[in-house]
């Protein structure tokens, strides 16, 4: 069960990282359009337009990994005094 949790956690981390990097990259293109109308590849990279998305995507993916791989905690039984 743990190996399966790590496998799907890794796939989810890659998905989250890529999606955050692409979304932030498109926002950066809207704010800072390229000079001369050239094509810009949006995604994970070290270009100055892609760097914020790459960094934010890394932090979002790291947080996603922690929540996805963590074992569910056993909740104590709740008492309902009436």
Steps between C-alpha positions, in 0.01 A plus 500: 500500500786739579670440164174577321459818704851611403443415132178700472649774715788533254265517203286760677809707589609513137149598391473776762846636420432514128154654534614773739801578281283527187231715664752740656692502169187611312441773757859616456446510122192717546685739729832500309434426131806403291671773299468462124214249517722195539381167629559420865479147638303501822573242768784385718823677413760752606388780268412812695134463400488134606702528820215622727275217382776246545570612856133529601428167334780339698362629830144395409625157395695460823191580706293265283753221559474544876122486504472220245753261656411562864315213663146577610485565870263307721238734639405454863135408559287803560275506800175686473385599852134587517 
